[in-house]
Amino acid sequence: MSIPIGVRREDKSIWERRVPIVPEDARRLLDTHDIEVWIQPSEVRVFQDEEFAQSGARVEEDLSPCPIVFGVKEIPLPFFQPGRTYAFFAHVVKGQAYNMPMLKRLLDLGCQLIDYEKATDEQGRRLIFFGRHAGQAGMINTLWALGQRLNQEGTPSPFDDLRQARHYGSLAEAKAAVSALGERIAREGLPDAITPLICGFAGYGNVFRGSDEIIELLPVQEIQPHEVATVAQSADYSRHAVYKVVFKEEHTVEPISPGEHFALHDYYDHPEKYRSRFHTYLPHLSLLINGIYWEARYPRLVTKADLRQLYSGPELPRLRVIGDVSCDIEGAIEATVKCTEPGDPVFVYDPVEDRAIDGFESRGVAVLAVDILPSELPRDASEYFSGVLMKYIPAIAQADYSVPFEQLALPPEIKRAVIVYQGELTPDYRYLERYLEA
């Protein structure tokens, strides 16, 4: 007898078109493991209902026969059923207040929660993620936003021809457009008003790798953080190149105590001993892509005070756009005062009035803060994600969730991601109790 697993319809946003299991993999699960995929119908999903039906999946509104349900984003409270197992990006591990009611509901109903974010190897590296596609879409959209911002200023540029990532049919099509942009920059050069064009990257993980795939399609010259000011102030630069600089922790923070030296592990263990020094680079950057993991105990990368200082002079600063791919509200980029959606992806943060104004007009820095960026490349992102998840679905589907947690037979990578088991927080996540109480 086949094992039924459910795939819910994404409904957090009308722009969310991803799916955790694609039709081809649904067919493989049925043929190879006798696991039958039940999937809710959707009018916006990038893969049509007919594609799933043709793959052998069952398109059903009611997933109640499925003891395990897979999703992408957060699940609304009424959807949960007692004792079921749910796998999705829960966004609870930082104690996010807006998701504590969802976590409490899972506990009250005696459910299991598998959070993709915490599926890691023995070194703590994430295994199931959309980070690369977030970086790709974020970089495309940041370049597009630069063109829109320059247009608003009355400065024509080669970026005019680029579209938002969601308007391309595939990643390959988007990359072709960026390559054409790169050829135009190499041939025609960039406007004097924005040269030298220096693009800074904060972070060097999966988001950066995706962003780097896109920026490298342009004529790039990489510089080091200590060279940023020199290049920005020099008359000897190229109008036919984009300058790329990657910042690591050692470049963005410094010890508070005089005479102390930066040490990465010390910074991770005692971030309170450090302060940000990123404001020293900020006046020289044209674009900033933020892809760092941030918690409140770490110094911010860019504060509202930094931007207020930057925009306090009579002349427009060099910084035009911040692509905040990480998108933590008032987090590493304090000016990210809200998340945006693909249909209205950019706001201008006015540092003097401390407010966000939708669109590209107004004085301040344009902030791209879409928190579902991979949904703008839905087919490519879903195919990649499903391919990774396929390694673990049979074990998740076949596990016995009635045994004590210590006896739960799951791959260690997935067992590390079990946040709730039989209605209780697992040992590694009991710290969340204080957020639930709050």
C-alpha positions, 0 to 999 in steps of 0.5 A: 500500500502506498504512503500518501504525503501532502504538498500544501498550496502556498498562500502567504503571498499572491507572488509565491509560486514555488513548490517543494516537490516538482512533478518529475520528483513526484513521479520518481517517489511513486515509481521508486518508493511507492510514495504518493504525492497529494497536492492541493490545487493552485492557480498561481503555482509555476507548475500547473495542476495538470502537470502533477496529475500527469506525473501520477500525483493526486490533486486534492483540496483535502490533505487530511489523509496525509500524515506528513505535509510539505510546504515552503513558507509558513502555514496558517493556524487553521491548516494544522491537524493533531499529530501530523508532521509538517516540513516547511520554513517555519522562521521560529528559531530566532524567536520571531514573535510573529510566528510564536502563535504558529509554534504554540499551535503545533505544540498544542496539537501534538504535532511534529515540525521539521524546519528546513532551515535547521537541516545541517551537516556535522559542521552546521552547514545548511543543506536544504535552502533557496539561498543561491536563488535568492542571491540570483534574483536579488542581484538581478533586481538590484541592478534593475533598481539601479536603472530605475533610480538613475532614471528617476534622477534623469540619468540614462544608463545601460541598466535601463534595459534590464527587467525585474527577475520575475519578468524572465521565463527562466534563470537562463533567460535572465542571465542572457539579459544580464550578459547583454547588459555586460556587453553594453557596459564594456562597449559604451561605458557607464555614465560619469554620474555613477562612476566608478561603480562599486558594488559591495557584498556583505556575506560570502555564503549561499546568497553571495554565491548566487549573487556572484553568478550574476555580477560576474556576467558583467565586466567586473574588476574585483578590489579588496576592502582596503582599496575601496576609498582609493578607487572611489576617489581616484581619477584613474578608474574604468567607466567600462567596468563594475568594481566588486568588493566582498566584505567579511566579518574582519572588515565590517567590525572591530573590537571596542577595546583599544589594542584588541585584535579581531578574532572570528571565533571570539566575535561569534562567541562575544559579539558584544565586544565588537562594534561596526565599522562598516560606515567607513566604507558606506560613502564609497559604495554605489550598491550594497548587497546584504546576504549575512545571517544576523541576530540581535546580539550582533552589531548592525551592518548599516544603521539609520544613524549611518544613513542620516550622516551619509545624506546630511550633506547638500550633494547626493551620496554615491549609494543608490540601492541596498539589495537586502537579500537577508531581509531582517526587519530593522536588522543588519540593515536598520533601514529595512523597516518593512518587507516588500513583495515582487509587485512593489519591491522597492522603497526609498528610506528617508533617513531624515524623517525615518520613514519609507516611501514606496517607489524610487522618488524622494531623498534617501537610499532605495531599499530592495527588501523582498523576503520571497526573492526565490519566488521570482525564479520559481521554476529553477528554484523549485527544481533545485530545492526538490532535487535536494529534498528528494534525498530525505523524503523517503526517510521522512515519509517512512519514519515512525513518529510514535516512538520516543524522540531518542529512537526516531529513525531519521537521517541525522541531518533531518533529525537536527531540524526537528523542532517540535516532536509529539507536541514538545520542543526537542532538546536543542530548541527548548530555548524557544520556551522563553519566546513563547512565554513572552 
